[in-house]
Amino acid sequence: MSLHLGIELDGEGTHPEAWRRAAHTPDRLLTGRTVADRVAAAENAGFTFASFDDSLLPPGAVGGPVGRIDAVNRAAFVAATTSTIGLVPVVGTTYAEPFHTSSQLATLDYASRGRGGWIAARDTDPRVAGALGRTEITAPADLAREERDAIAVVRNLWDSWEDDAVIRDYATGRFVDRDRLHYIDFRGETYSVKGPAIVPRPPQGQLVVFGLDGQTDPTQVDVVLVSGTTPGDIADAAARAKDRGAALVFAELDVALGAATPAPSSERLSFAGEATGLVELLRALDSQVDGVRLHPAVVDEDLPVLARYVIPALLRAGAAHRPVPGSTLRSTLGLDRPANRFRAERLAESSR
């Protein structure tokens, strides 16, 4: 078995004082150059994907960063300057319009030539609703419904264009085959979406969708992110997710390889120490999960150590593999390109 390795690159790291240890001046955090440099370092190291957390709220503690660049914009910005690493932003499911989410992520997939992904996450802070002028959603059942509906709408919109819907016949002036565009006709409890999308079907057909264990229906996503404070907890959570239909399961892991200790966390497995110890832990997790997403305590201290000592050791041992240039994120993860549901329905109807 071979681990797929992801890294979270939002802000300066998970440690509350990470901003004090950054390798750049504070005014450089919210710049495209800082994002590009870090993603390039992660790609050169051999990571499978980089993720970008997001919220309308400031990410840091008092004295830390007071803002962030939109996660999809960060991923899109580095799409043209990278060639192998997957780019996986967080987009909320509670208040964001799924039609817009679908368009943004499909565009990211085109910009990255099939390396886009999506972490579907609930917005549970009431200040997010206030910032958007929306009525706060608090009941667990309502949060679950909004997430379920958002994922369903986004996925259906990605399929609302068949792969060969774009004609580009300049001689006849026909550019789209209208018979290959489809209304999704979604009707939920709080909104409805007619469709079709305004962006053709993404290169991957469906971007790789990640969901959080205990929140997302595993059958709706491609990857379930599981947490636990011990390797045993991770193994149990992974087994439960697989039993519920998860295709792939990735563990969440806080890491601190520099002088800083990991940020306090009541949910994620945590490692602090030397690179050799982290390599041993990751190799132990290899038998329990399909991949691991690393959350550095201080990005500018931990990423160089990961790139120089941890990833090379895993590559040499065959416990991890670099993404192949030209591959999509789906193919790197061993996921098939899904058939278009509307095409299947159309062909079935025409054969009657």
Secondary structure as the mmCIF struct_conf table of DSSP 4:
data_model
#
loop_
_struct_conf.conf_type_id
_struct_conf.id
_struct_conf.beg_label_comp_id
_struct_conf.beg_label_asym_id
_struct_conf.beg_label_seq_id
_struct_conf.end_label_comp_id
_struct_conf.end_label_asym_id
_struct_conf.end_label_seq_id
STRN STRN1 LEU A 3 LEU A 3
STRN STRN2 HIS A 4 GLU A 8
BEND BEND1 ASP A 10 ASP A 10
TURN_TY1_P TURN_TY1_P1 GLY A 11 GLU A 12
BEND BEND2 THR A 14 HIS A 15
TURN_TY1_P TURN_TY1_P2 PRO A 16 GLU A 17
HELX_RH_3T_P HELX_RH_3T_P1 ALA A 18 ARG A 21
BEND BEND3 ALA A 23 HIS A 24
HELX_RH_3T_P HELX_RH_3T_P2 PRO A 26 ARG A 28
TURN_TY1_P TURN_TY1_P3 LEU A 29 LEU A 30
BEND BEND4 THR A 31 THR A 31
HELX_RH_AL_P HELX_RH_AL_P1 GLY A 32 ALA A 45
TURN_TY1_P TURN_TY1_P4 GLY A 46 GLY A 46
BEND BEND5 THR A 48 THR A 48
STRN STRN3 PHE A 49 PHE A 52
BEND BEND6 LEU A 56 LEU A 57
BEND BEND7 GLY A 60 GLY A 60
TURN_TY1_P TURN_TY1_P5 VAL A 62 GLY A 63
BEND BEND8 GLY A 64 GLY A 64
HELX_RH_AL_P HELX_RH_AL_P2 ALA A 71 ALA A 79
TURN_TY1_P TURN_TY1_P6 ALA A 80 THR A 81
BEND BEND9 SER A 83 ILE A 85
STRN STRN4 GLY A 86 GLY A 92
BEND BEND10 THR A 93 ALA A 96
HELX_RH_AL_P HELX_RH_AL_P3 PRO A 98 ALA A 111
TURN_TY1_P TURN_TY1_P7 SER A 112 ARG A 113
BEND BEND11 GLY A 114 GLY A 114
STRN STRN5 GLY A 116 GLY A 116
STRN STRN6 GLY A 117 ALA A 121
HELX_RH_AL_P HELX_RH_AL_P4 PRO A 126 LEU A 132
TURN_TY1_P TURN_TY1_P8 GLY A 133 GLY A 133
HELX_RH_AL_P HELX_RH_AL_P5 PRO A 140 ASP A 159
BEND BEND12 SER A 160 SER A 160
STRN STRN7 TRP A 161 TRP A 161
TURN_TY1_P TURN_TY1_P9 ASP A 163 ASP A 164
STRN STRN8 VAL A 166 ASP A 169
TURN_TY1_P TURN_TY1_P10 TYR A 170 GLY A 173
STRN STRN9 ARG A 174 VAL A 176
HELX_RH_3T_P HELX_RH_3T_P3 ARG A 178 ARG A 180
STRN STRN10 LEU A 181 LEU A 181
STRN STRN11 PHE A 186 ARG A 187
BEND BEND13 GLU A 189 THR A 190
STRN STRN12 SER A 192 VAL A 193
BEND BEND14 ILE A 198 VAL A 199
HELX_LH_PP_P HELX_LH_PP_P1 PRO A 200 PRO A 202
TURN_TY1_P TURN_TY1_P11 PRO A 203 GLN A 204
BEND BEND15 GLY A 205 GLN A 206
HELX_LH_PP_P HELX_LH_PP_P2 LEU A 207 LEU A 207
STRN STRN13 VAL A 208 LEU A 212
TURN_TY1_P TURN_TY1_P12 ASP A 213 GLN A 215
BEND BEND16 THR A 216 THR A 216
HELX_RH_3T_P HELX_RH_3T_P4 PRO A 218 GLN A 220
BEND BEND17 ASP A 222 ASP A 222
STRN STRN14 VAL A 223 VAL A 226
BEND BEND18 THR A 229 THR A 230
HELX_RH_AL_P HELX_RH_AL_P6 PRO A 231 ASP A 243
TURN_TY1_P TURN_TY1_P13 ARG A 244 GLY A 245
BEND BEND19 ALA A 247 ALA A 247
STRN STRN15 LEU A 248 ALA A 256
BEND BEND20 GLY A 258 ALA A 260
HELX_LH_PP_P HELX_LH_PP_P3 THR A 261 PRO A 264
BEND BEND21 SER A 266 ARG A 268
STRN STRN16 LEU A 269 ALA A 272
BEND BEND22 GLY A 273 GLY A 273
HELX_RH_AL_P HELX_RH_AL_P7 ALA A 275 LEU A 285
TURN_TY1_P TURN_TY1_P14 ASP A 286 GLN A 288
BEND BEND23 ASP A 290 ASP A 290
STRN STRN17 GLY A 291 PRO A 296
BEND BEND24 ALA A 297 VAL A 298
HELX_RH_AL_P HELX_RH_AL_P8 VAL A 299 VAL A 305
HELX_RH_PI_P HELX_RH_PI_P1 LEU A 306 VAL A 310
HELX_RH_AL_P HELX_RH_AL_P9 ILE A 311 ARG A 316
TURN_TY1_P TURN_TY1_P15 ALA A 317 GLY A 318
BEND BEND25 ALA A 319 ALA A 319
STRN STRN18 ALA A 320 ALA A 320
HELX_LH_PP_P HELX_LH_PP_P4 ARG A 322 VAL A 324
TURN_TY1_P TURN_TY1_P16 PRO A 325 GLY A 326
HELX_RH_AL_P HELX_RH_AL_P10 LEU A 329 THR A 332
TURN_TY1_P TURN_TY1_P17 LEU A 333 GLY A 334
HELX_LH_PP_P HELX_LH_PP_P5 LEU A 335 ASN A 340
HELX_RH_AL_P HELX_RH_AL_P11 ARG A 341 SER A 350
TURN_TY1_P TURN_TY1_P18 SER A 351 SER A 351
#
